Amino acid sequence: MTLKSPKISWLLCTNVDNKMFRNAIASCLAQTQEDFELVIVVNGDRRREIHSNIAPMMERDPRIKIEVTDINFLPFSLNLGIHVASGKYIARMDADDLAGVERLRRQASILDCQNATNVVATDVNLIDSHGRVVGYRSAPRSTSELHRLLFWRNPLVHPSIMFRKSALQTVGGYPANAHCEDYALLLLLKERGLLTYHSIAEPLTSYRDTSSGPARRARSAYSSMAGLMLDYFIRGYGIKYCFGAGWQILKSLIRGVSDNKRIVSA
């Protein structure tokens, strides 16, 4: 293993330090694939405190690399992580999710063998705040299916993805789209002909189910996706994006009504 140039770079951004975050780190480090680094980008108001808390991990494990930024904007943090990452593959991870021990090895083996593939995703187990499995989400099974679903929604669970770094660099990294930077990146890769894809039909990622989370954040994501879809429709990428935007607006309205009912009942 060459620490100066590992094959894979985990990319994990956080503005919190809690048990879920520590468990996410542990799952990243407990991989059967050995040739990797873990890039943690810390932002938010507690960034200095969080950095101080996790710095001893970096001293104990040279695979950990920590970056701190004053800019509290997730797309910036992600692009900073890509910039400092040494690996030729970038594996995304969120601060409250878990990676199966075989995830890196399985995804990297596909990118090693399929030179034309730039994106590899896995199926996911949906878990609650206690780590209990509450559902399952399958990834699209082909590039054509992924492209078709992008007209309507984001079909990939982002922290289940491994990217070829060169593809991310070609498109300039994550677009500065608040609340839907992951979806914006997939559209950009598709636009540039780089969204070539493979899926692993096994739950190698455990994704924290946030369907009952903050409605304001969910509505912002729906609205941001609707705006992006309308932009692609106006630029001539197909009327389906217009219909997709309408669907996202409808979901935002439904979420708003649900939230209001919750407040009244409380």
Secondary structure, DSSP 8 states (H G I E B T S, - for coil): --TTS-SEEEEEEES--SHHHHHHHHHHHS-S--SEEEEEEE-STTHHHHHHHHHHHHHH-TTEEEEE-S---HHHHHHHHHHH--SSEEEEEETT-EE-TTHHHHHHHHHHH-TT--EEEEEEEEE-TTS-EEEEE---SSHHHHHHHTTTS--S-GGG-EEEHHHHHHTTSS-S-TT-HHHHHHHHHHHTT---EEEEEEEEEEEE--TTS-HHHHHHHHHHHHHHHHHHHHTTS-THHHHHHHHHHHHHHHHHHHHHHHHHH-
